[in-house]
Amino acid sequence: MGVRLPELLAPAGSLQALAAAVAAGADAVYTGAGAFNARAAATDLSLDELRIAAGLCHGRGARLYVTLNIFVRDDELDEAVALAADVLEAGADALIVADLGLIAELRRRLGDVEIHLSTQAGVHASDGALLATRELSVSRVTCGRELSVDEIAAMAVTGVEIEAFCHGAICVCYAGACSFSSLRRGRSANRGDCTQPCRLHYGLADGAGRRVDAREGDLLLCPRDYLSIRHIPQLVDAGVGALKIEGRMKNPDYVFNVVGCYRAALDAVRDGLPVEVDALEAQLARSFNRGFTTDYLDGSAGAGLMSWERSCNQGLRAGVVVERRYEEVVVELERSVEAGDTLEIRYIPGEEAAPDVPKRWPMVPCPVTAAAGARIAVHCKRKVSCGSVVHVVRSAGVLARTDAAVATVLDGVQDAAPPAPAARAEGMGPSCRSGSAARAGARPCADAGRTPARAVLVETPERAAALLEAGGAEILVPAFAVAETGCGAWGSLLGRLTVLLDEVSRVGDEAFQRSLCATAGAVACRNLTQVAYARDAGAAFEIASPIPVTNVASLHACADLGARRVWLPSDMAVDRVAGLARAAAGRVLVGVVSSGLPELMVTEHCLLTAEGACSGSCGGCARRRSERFLVERDGTCLPVRVDVRGRTRIYDAEPLDRSGDVAMLATAGVSCFLEADEGACAW
C-alpha cells in the first residue's frame, strides 16, 4: 500500500501568491475574502479574483479554502453569512471558522457547507477535536502550534482530520487567548487587527524594579519561526490530514519557495526516499524567517524557541568577512550565492570597542554568482570588521523562479471569463442574508431574572474558607492556584467552589483537569476539550474566555453544549455586554468580571528563561516564586505569573473597574459580577 500523504495547504494573500502556491505543488490554498478574517491588513482576494482562483486551483486538482476566522459581533453575523454564501458560490471548497456562533448560523442558513475549525478556537487535545466534530459538525480541526509530534498523533488517531501547522510565524500566546493588543493598544488580535506587541522591546524586572533579564537582546516575547522539515516523516506517520504553511501576508516568492520545499519533502516520503533536510532547511532560509525553531514539535518551549535579539528577517548564513578594503570587503562563502542576492553583513563590535560604537547591519547587493568556498569582493561603504557574518536575506534566484512560474500560471487568466458559479448547497438561498431567527428547541434558563450574584476569585484555600464562612458570594479559584498547593490543601473546599480551569488543555493536563471536574462544585471551561471532560464527569459547568462568545448565536451554542453560565470576555465593551445579556434572557446566565487585573496572554514559554538557564524544575524554581514584571519601553510594569507547569501569564497594569456599570448591566440581565480578591488576578 502507498503512503497516505497529508494535504499540503498554502497561504495566499493575492492572486499572484495563489498562482505561486499551485505552481509549487500545493494541494490546497487558503485565502481571505476582504472581511472577517484574522489578517485585517491583508489585501485579500475580491470575489471576481476568487472565481479565477477557484478555476486555477480546480484545474490543477487543488482545493480552495476561505478564512472567516475572527470572533464575530451580532451586527456582523448577517454580513458574515452572506459573504460565506458568496465565496462558496464563487467556487470555494470550504470555510475556516473559529466562532461557535458563526458556525451555527452557517449550518442553519447555508446547509451542509464544509467547515474547518480554526486554530483560534483553541483545541489542543483529542476530546476537544471529537466534541467539535460531533457538536459543531466540522470536518477538520486545526490544532495549536504548541503541540509536540506525539500530541498531534494522539489527536489524529481518533479519526478526526487534523490540520497542523508546518512552517511560518508563531504567536507566542496560545491562539485565541491573547488580549494584549486589545487591552493595551485598542486593536484586537481576535478581530484580525493585532498590533504585534510580541515583536516589541521589553525588560524583565523584579519587585524592586531591578532588571533581571540577562540575555543579549530584549525582544522577550518574540519567537522564532516554526520549522517542521525535519519532522515530515513523523508527521506523515502520525496520520495528519493537512500540513499548513503560515503566511497570508507574505510575498509570492516566499510562498513559492516554502511550498516547493515541503512538496519535495512529502514527495520523498511518498517515494520511500530520505528527506534532504539540510538542503531543504537551507533553501527555506532563503525566504523571510526570524530564525527557525523545532522546540514545540520536540516537546519543549524553552530558550530555543525565542529570537530575543531581532524580529526581522534572519535570512541564511552564507559566509564570513575575511578582508576589509576601502569601501569593499572580501567574503569567504560557506554557501552559494547568486548575482543580485541581497547580503546582510552583521558587524558586532568586540569587547575592546568603545561603548558608543553601534552594531551595524548594512545590506549590499551580491555582484556575482559563486559557489561555496569561493572568495568574492563586495562593495560596502559602512565600516565592518573581519569575522562579521554575512547572510543572504533576499534571493535573486527565488524571485526569478517565482516570477516565471507565476507568469506561466496566470498567462491569459486575467482576461479569461470567470468559471461558472458552483451550485448552491441545499438550504442556501436569499434567507442567508436575513436576520437571525430564534433557535428551535431553546432550553429556558431556570435562573433567568434572579437578583445578580456576587462572585470572588481567590487563590488560596485559607481565603476561600474565610469567604465561604462569611457567605454572600460565590467563590471561584483558578486551576493553576489549586495545582500550586495540590488538591490536598483544598480538601473538601473544592466541592463548594467553582474551579476556573486553565486556558490550555493538552495531554499532560488531562488527568488533573478531569479530577477537578469530578471533585469541584462546578468548573468554568475555557476550551472545548474541558467541556468534554465536564460532560463526561456529569459536572455542572460554565464557559469562559478564551472560548469565543461575542454574539447571541455563540451564547446559544454554549447553552446547547450544556453550560449553566457564560462569562463574557474582559475586553468586551460595556454596551456589547449589555446587549448580549439582554439577548441571553431565558437561555443561559451571563457573568462578567467587574474588577481585577485582566490577563493579556498565556504562553507555553517560560518568560523567566530570559534570566538564564532553566533548572527544569518548575515546582522548586525560586524565580517563579518572586515578583516579576514585564516592563514596556515607557516604564509600564505588567505583572508576570509563571505556574507550576512553566506556563507564563502576563496581566495588564491597569485593573478593570466596571463598578460604575454594575447597575446598568444588572438591569440588562447580567446574572453575576466577579471581582478578583486582593492578590489575585482576573482573566
N, C-alpha and C positions, 0 to 999 in steps of 0.2 A: 504494500500500500504506500502511496505517496505521502509526503509530509504535508499537513494542512497548515498553510501559511496564514498569519493574521493579515487583515486588510491594512494596507499602508495608507494612512489618512494624512493629507497635506493641507496646509493653510493657504488661503488666497484672499488678499485684500484688494485685488484688482483683477481685471480680465487678463492682463499680462502675467501676473503671478499664477493664475489658474492655468494658463497655457504652459507656463514653465513646469508646473506640477505634473500635468498629464504627459508632457514631453519626457519628463524624467522617470516616469513609471509609477505614478501614484495610482492606487486602486480607487481612491475616493478623495474628494476635495470638500473642505468646509469653508464657508464664507458668511459674511453678514449681508443684510439687505437694507441698510440705511437706518435702522432703528431697533431698539430693544435687544441689543447685543452688548457683550462685555468689552467691546472696544469702541467706545464712543468717538474716539479720534480717528478711527479708520475711515478710509474713503468709501469702502464697501461697493457692492455692485448694484446698479439700477435694475429694475425689473426687466427691461429690454436686454441688459447685459446678462442677467440670469438666464434668460431664454437661450441666448447664444452659448453661455457657459454649460447649460444642460445639454445642448447639442454637441458641444465639444467633448464633454465627459462621456455621454452615452455612446457617441460614435467611436470611442476608444475603450468601451467596456468598463468605464469608471462610473462611480456614483457621485451625486452632489447633495451636500447637506447644508442647511441654513441655520445659523445660530440665532436663537431668541432666548438668550440665557441670562438676562438680568432679572431682578425681582421687580415685578410689575405693580403699579398702583391701580386702584379701582378705576380711575378715569382714563386709564390706558388699555384696559382689558379688551374693549371692543376693537380698538385700533390694532392691537397686537394680534388678535384672532383674524382680523381682516387681512393683515399683512401675511400671516401664515397661509391663508387661503390663496393669496396672490402668488406667493413663491411656489406653492405646490402646483398651482395652475401653470406657472412658468416652467415647471419641469423638475423642481427639487424632489429628491427621493425621501428625505427625512428631515426632521427638525430636531435641533439640540436645545433642550429646555431645562431650566433649573427650578422655576416657580411652580409649586404644587397647585396653586390656583389656576395658573395658565394651562397647565397640563389638563386639569379637569375641564376647563372651558373648551380647550381644543378637542377633547374627546366628545364633549356634549354637542358641540356645534359643527365639527368637521368630520365626525365619524372615525373610521379606522385608519387614521393617519399614523405613519411610523414616527415614533418619538424616542430619542435617545436622552437619557438623564445626564445632565451636565455635571462636571466635577464640582460646580458651585453648590450643588445640593448636598455635598459633604458625606458621601458614602465611602466608608473605609474598611468594611468587613462584609462577610458573606450574608449574614442575616439581613443587613440593610439592603443588599442587592436583591435578595429573594423577595423581601417585602415590596420593594419598588416595582418589580415585575408583576407581582400578584395584585397589589393595591392600586398602582398607578398605570399598569398596563404598558410600561415602557419596554422596548425590545432590546435595549442596550444600556449599560451603566458605565459611565466614565469614572474611574476610581481616582483617588488622590495621588498626587505626585510623591507623597511621603512614604509610600508603601515599599517594602522590600519585594524581591522576586518571589520569595516564598509566600508572602501575604497576597500578592497578586494571583499566584497559582491557586491559593486556597479559595479565592473568590471565583476563579474561572472553573474550578472543578464542580461547582454547584450546577453547571449547565447554563447559568446566566451569561449572556455575551458581555464580556468585559473589555472596555476600551481603556488602554493605559498609555500615558504619555511616554514618548521615547526620546524626545530631543527638544531643547529650547529653554527659554527663560523660566525661572522659578519664582513664584511668590513665596516669600519666607513664611508668611502666615498661611494657615490652612485655608483652602479655597472656601469662600462664602462666609468666613468667620472674621473678616477684617473690617473694622470700623475706624481705622486710623485716619485714612484720608477724609472720611465723612465727618468725624468729630473734630479733627484738628485743622482740616483745610476746607471743609464745607462742600466737598465733592466725593460722592460715594463710589467706592470700588464695586460694590454690589449693584450699582446702576451703570457700570461701564465707564465711569469717569474718574478713575484713580489718578491721584497726583504723584504716585510712586514715592511715598515717604521712605520706603525701604532702601532707596538709592541715595539717600541724603547722608550728611555727616553728623555724627553724634559722639558724645563722650559717655563713659560709664563712671558713675561716681558712687561713693559710699554715703552713709547717713550724715557725715560731717562735710560733705561737698568735695572731698578729695577725689581726683581722677584715679581710677584703679585699672583702666584698660591698659594693657601692656603690649599691644600688637602694633606692627607697622600698618598705618592706615586707620581711618576712623569711620569706615563705612560698615558699621556694626550690624546692620540688618540686610546687607547686600549679598545674596547667594550667587555662586557661580551658576553656569548653565547646565541643564540636565543632559546627560550623555548615557546612552544605553547600547552603543555599537558593540561593546564587549560582552553584552548580556543577551544579544539577539538569539543565539541558540537556546538559552534558558527560557526566554520569554516565549519562543515558539513551542518548546516542550511544555510550558505551563498551560498552553491552550488559550492564550489571549486572543480575543476576537479581532481586535484592531490595535495598531500602534499609531499614536497620534503625535504629529510634529507641531509644536507651538510656533506661532509666527504670523498672524494675520496682519501685523504692522510691518513685516519685513519686505524687502525688495524682491523682485523676481529672481535675481541671481542667487539670493540666499535660498529660496525655495527650490530652485533647480539643483543646486549643489547638494543640499541636505537630502532631498528626496532621492537623488541619484545614489548617494552613499548608502542609504538604508535599503534601497532597492537592490543594490549589489549584495549587501549582507544577507537579505532574505533569499535572494536567488541562490546564493552559495549554500545556504542551509537546505533549500529545496533540492539542490543537485548533489547533496552529500559532500560538499567541498568545505574546507576550512574558511572561516571568515577572516579576511586580511585586515585584522583590526588596527594594526599600527598604521598602515597606509590609509585606511578609511578615516581614522581619527585625525590624521594629519590633513587629509583633504577637507574634512568638516571644519577644521580650524581656519581654513582659508576664507570662511564666511564669518559673519559677525558672531562673536562669543565673548563672554566675560570670564573665560577660563572654564574648564569643564569639571564636573563632579559626578561620581557614581555613588556617593555616600548613601543616598536613600535606597537605591537598589541593593546595596550591600548591607542594609540594616543599620546604618549609622546616621547621625545628624550632627557630627562634631565640627571641629575647626576646618576639616577638609571640604566642608560644604560652602565655605564663605570666601568672598572676594573682598577682603577688608580694604584694600588699597585703591582699587579702581572699579568703577561701574560701567566703563565704556568698553569698546571693542578691544580684545586682547590679541586677536589675530593668531598667527602661527610663528613660533620661533624659527628663524631662518639662518642666523649666523651671528658673528661677533665682530666688532670693530677691532682690527689688528694694527692699524696705522692711521695717524692723523696728519693731514696735509693742509695747505692753505685752501679753505673753503671746499675741502674734499676729504673723505675718509675712505679707507680700504676695508672692505668687509670680506671675511673668510666665511664662505657659505657652508651651512650644515644641511641645507635643503635646497632644492632647485628653485629658481625664480624666473620670472618672465619679464621681458621689456614691457613697461607700463604698469607693473605692480606698484602699489604704494608701500613704502617701507617706513617703519617707525623705529627710530633709534632711541633707546632708553638709557639716558645718561643719569646716573645716580651719583651725586658727589660722595667721595670717600670720607673716611673719618678725619683725614687731615684737612679737608676743605673748611673754609670759614663757615660759620653758622648761617650766614645770609646767602650762601650760594644755592640757587634753586635747582630742583630736578628739572631736566629738560627732556622733552619727548618730541623732537622735530620729526615731521613726516615728509619724506622726499620721494621722488619718482625713481624707480629702478631703470637704469639706462639700457640694460642688455638682458638677454636670456642666457642663463648659465646654470650649470649642474652643481650638485653638492660637491664640495672640495675645492671649487674654484675661488679665486680672489677677484673681486670686482671693485672698481673705483666708483664712488657715489658722491655726487655733489651735495654738500651740506655746509651751509654758512654758519649754523649755530655751533658753538664750541661743545664738543663731546669728547670723552676720553677713550683711550684704548680699553677694551674689556666691556664696553657698552653693548648690550644685547640688541639685536636687530630682529624685528618681527615683520612679516607680511600682514598688512591689515586690509588690503584690498587687492583682489586677484584679477589681473587683466584677463587671464585665460578663462576664468569662470564667467566673467562678464561677457566675453566674446562668444563663448559657447552658449550662454543663456540667450543672448540676442539672436543668434542664428536659430536656436530651437524654437523660441517664441515666434519669430517671423514665419517659420515653416508652419507651425500650428495655426497661426492667425491669418495665413495667406488667404485672402479672399473672403474671410469670415465676416469682417466688419460690414461688407457690402451685401452679404447674403441675407435672404429673408429669414426671420427667426423661425425656429421649428414650431410646429403646431402645438397649442397648449395641451398639456396632459389632461386626461379625463378626470373629472372631479370624483373624489371618493363619495360613497353613499353618505348622505347627510350634509354634504357641502352645498349650500345654497345661499340665497340672499340673506337668510336669517343669521348667517355668521357675522353680519355687521350690526345686528340689533343688540339691544341691551341685554345684560344677563338676567335670565329668568330665575325664579326661586327654584332651588334644588328639590327634586321629588324625594319623598321619604325623609324629610328633615326630622331629626330627633330633637324634640324640645329639650331645653336645658332646665332641669327641675329647680335650679337655684337662681334663675333669672329674676331680677328685680329686688334681690335682697340688699340689705344695708352693706355698703362696701366694707371689706375686711382690711385689717392691718397685718402686714407680714414683716418679719425682720430676718435679715440674712446674718448669720453668726458663723464663727469659725472655730469655736472651742466648745467642748462638752460642758464645761463649767458655766459658760454664758448661756448656752441652750437650756440647761437645767434651771438657771435662775429666771429666765424669761418664761419658761413653762410654768414655774411656780407662781410667778406674778400674774400670769394669764392675760387675756385680752389681745393676743397676737398669734398668728401662725408663725412657725419657726422653720426657716429654710437653712440648710447647710450645704456648702459646696462639697462635691465628692472628693476633691483634692485635699480638703481640710480633714475629712474622715480618714483618707489614706495616710495623712501625715502622722496621725497618732495611732492609727489602727482601729478597726471596728470595736475591739475590746474596750477601748477607752470610752466609747459611747454607750456600750451596753444596751439596756432596754430603751434608752432615749431614742434610738433610731426608729423604733416603732411609733413614735409620736411626732416625728419630724418628716418634712419633705426634703429629700436629698436632691440637690441640683447636680445632675450628672455632668461630667466634663464635656467639652465641646467635641472631643475626639473619641471615637470608639473603634479601636483596632483589635487585632487578635490578642495582643497582650493585655488589653483592657477587659476582655470578655468576662473572665471569672469574677473579678471584683465588681463589675457593673451588674452582672446577674445576681450576685449576692445582695447587693443593695436593693435591687428590685424585689427580692424575696423578703427582706427584713425591714425596709423603711416603711413608714406610714404611707408615703407616696413618693414618687420620683418625678422630676422635671426632665424630660428627654430633650436632648439638644442635637440629635441626628436620628435618621430613620432606623439605624441599627438598634439604638436604645429603645425605640418604640417596639421593635420586635421582641427585645428582651422583656420589656414591661408586660407586653401582652402574653408572652409565654408564662410569666410568673403570676398572671392574674392580678397584677398590681394596679392600683389607682395611679394614673399618670397625667402629667401636664406636658405642654410643649413650650419650649423657649428657644430663642435665637441661639445658634445660627440656622436652625430650621427656618426657612424664609416664610414669614407671614406678613404680607404687605397689602393684601386685598381681601375682600369678602370671600371670594372663591377659595382662597387658601385657608381662611378661617374655617370654612365649611369642610374643606378637605381634612383639617385636623380633627374636627368633630367626627367625621366619618371614620377616622382611624381609631377613635375612642377616647380622645383627650377630654379631660374634665375642665381644663382651663388652658388658655393660650396667653403666654407672656409676650407682649409686643416689644419690638427692638428698642433699645435705649436711644438710638439716633433717629427715631421716627418723630416727625413734627407733631406738636400737640394737637393741631386741628385734624391731622390724619388719624391720630389715636382716637380722638372723639368720634370721628366718622366710622371707624371700624367697630368701636364699642357699641354705637347705635345699631349698626347693621348686624351685630352678633347676637342681639337680644333674642332669647328663645332657643339658641343653638348651642352656644358654648360660652363659658365665662371668659372674661378678658381681664388680665392683670397688667400692671405697668410698674416699672421701677421708679420710685419717686425721689430717692436720694441715694448718693453713693458715688464712688469713682467708677465711671464706666470702663469696661475693658476695650482696649484698642485692637489688640491682636493676640493670638495664641500661636506659638511656633514650636515645632518639634526640636528646633535647635536651642541648645542652652546658651543664652547670651553671656553667661559667666565664663565661657571659654575664651572670651576676649581678654580675660585677666591672666591667662596662662594655661598650661596643660591641665586637662581634666583628669581627676583621680579615678574616674569610672565608678565611684560610689556616691550616688546622689543622696542616699539616706544620711551619710555621715559628712556631707560637704559643709564646711564651715562658711564658705562664701554664701551658700544658699540660705543660711540662717541669719545672714547680716543684711542690713538695709542696702538696697541698690536702686539707682535711678539712671534712666537713660536721659542724657542731657542734650537738648536741642541747641542749635547754634546761638539762639537768643538767650540761653540760660534756663529755659523752662525745664523742669525736672519731672519726668514721667516715672512713676513707681514701677518697679520690676519685681515680679514674683516668679520663682522657679520651684516647681513642685517636686515631689519625691521621685517622679519618673523622668525628671530633667526637662520637662516642657516649660517654656517661658511664657508668662503672660505680662503684657505691658498695659498699664492703665493710664487714663487721662489725668492731667494735672489738676483740672478743674472739676469739682464734684457736680454731678447732676442735681438739680433742685427744681422739682415740679410742685413744690408746696403751694405756690400761688395758683396752680391749675387744678388742684385736687377737687375742689367743689364742682367746677365745671365738668371735669372728667367723670366724677361720680354721677352727676346728673345724666351724662351721656351714656352711662351704663358700665363704666369700669368697675369690676367687682372686687378688686384687691389692689392695694398700694404697698409696695415693698420698699423698705428702707434698709440700707446697709448699716449694721451695728458698728460701733466705734472699733476701728482696727480691721474691719472687713471691707472688701471692695465689692462693687456691684458687677453686673455683666451686661 
